[in-house]
């Protein structure tokens, strides 16, 4: 294992926002009584997390929860409900960066 830190993924927040705005209704955690505005803060935490923090989602979940609490605005979701949306957005940007 190398002692060098992996470079953070390069993200396009506008593209991520557009992707999730279209895709959120087909995600397994989607609730019909929620709108994109409810999920948006969780997605933002998820796709910006790997840029701002070094580590894996599970290791950083406490910090990500705090991030969500700070940016959730009018979202009706609690972290427990938003976690899977954040994880999905995190995985989307980190898996894109891995060599295939």
C-alpha positions as CSV (number, residue, x, y, z in Angstrom):
1,X,0.0,0.0,0.0
2,X,1.3,3.4,-0.9
3,X,1.6,6.0,1.8
4,X,0.5,8.7,-0.6
5,X,-3.0,10.1,-0.2
6,X,-5.3,9.5,-3.1
7,X,-6.3,12.6,-5.0
8,X,-9.9,13.7,-4.3
9,X,-12.3,13.1,-7.2
10,X,-13.0,15.9,-9.6
11,X,-16.7,16.7,-9.5
12,X,-19.0,19.0,-11.5
13,X,-21.7,20.1,-9.0
14,X,-24.0,21.3,-11.7
15,X,-23.9,17.9,-13.5
16,X,-24.3,16.0,-10.2
17,X,-27.3,18.2,-9.3
18,X,-28.9,17.6,-12.7
19,X,-28.3,13.8,-12.5
20,X,-29.9,13.5,-9.1
21,X,-32.8,15.7,-10.0
22,X,-33.7,13.2,-12.7
23,X,-32.7,10.0,-10.9
24,X,-33.9,10.4,-7.3
25,X,-37.4,9.0,-7.9
26,X,-35.9,5.7,-9.1
27,X,-33.7,5.1,-6.1
28,X,-34.6,2.4,-3.6
29,X,-34.9,4.8,-0.7
30,X,-37.2,7.2,-2.5
31,X,-40.4,8.1,-0.6
32,X,-43.3,9.4,-2.7
33,X,-44.1,12.0,-0.1
34,X,-40.7,13.7,-0.5
35,X,-39.6,16.1,-3.2
36,X,-36.2,16.6,-4.7
37,X,-35.7,19.5,-2.3
38,X,-35.9,17.1,0.6
39,X,-33.1,14.9,-0.9
40,X,-31.0,17.6,-2.4
41,X,-28.9,18.5,0.7
42,X,-28.1,14.8,1.2
43,X,-26.9,14.5,-2.4
44,X,-24.8,17.6,-2.0
45,X,-23.2,16.3,1.1
46,X,-22.6,13.0,-0.6
47,X,-21.0,14.2,-3.8
48,X,-18.9,16.9,-2.2
49,X,-17.8,14.7,0.7
50,X,-15.0,12.9,-1.1
51,X,-13.6,16.3,-2.2
52,X,-13.7,17.8,1.3
53,X,-12.7,14.7,3.3
54,X,-10.2,11.9,3.1
55,X,-11.5,8.4,3.9
56,X,-14.5,6.1,3.4
57,X,-18.2,6.9,3.9
58,X,-18.5,4.6,6.9
59,X,-15.5,6.2,8.6
60,X,-16.7,9.7,8.0
61,X,-20.4,9.2,8.6
62,X,-20.5,11.3,11.8
63,X,-18.9,14.3,10.0
64,X,-21.2,13.8,7.0
65,X,-24.2,13.8,9.4
66,X,-23.0,17.1,10.8
67,X,-22.6,18.5,7.3
68,X,-26.1,17.4,6.5
69,X,-27.5,19.1,9.6
70,X,-25.7,22.3,8.6
71,X,-27.0,22.4,5.0
72,X,-30.4,20.6,5.2
73,X,-32.4,23.8,5.1
74,X,-36.1,23.0,4.7
75,X,-35.5,19.3,4.0
76,X,-38.0,17.2,5.9
77,X,-35.5,14.3,6.1
78,X,-33.6,13.4,9.2
79,X,-30.0,12.0,8.7
80,X,-31.3,8.5,9.2
81,X,-33.6,9.0,6.2
82,X,-31.0,11.0,4.2
83,X,-28.0,8.7,4.8
84,X,-28.7,6.4,1.8
85,X,-29.1,9.3,-0.6
86,X,-25.8,10.8,0.6
87,X,-24.1,7.3,0.3
88,X,-25.4,6.9,-3.3
89,X,-24.0,10.3,-4.3
90,X,-20.7,9.5,-2.6
91,X,-20.5,6.2,-4.4
92,X,-21.3,7.8,-7.7
93,X,-18.4,10.2,-7.6
94,X,-15.9,7.8,-6.0
95,X,-16.6,4.8,-8.2
96,X,-16.2,7.0,-11.3
97,X,-12.7,7.8,-10.2
98,X,-11.5,4.2,-9.7
99,X,-9.6,2.5,-12.5
100,X,-11.6,-0.2,-14.2
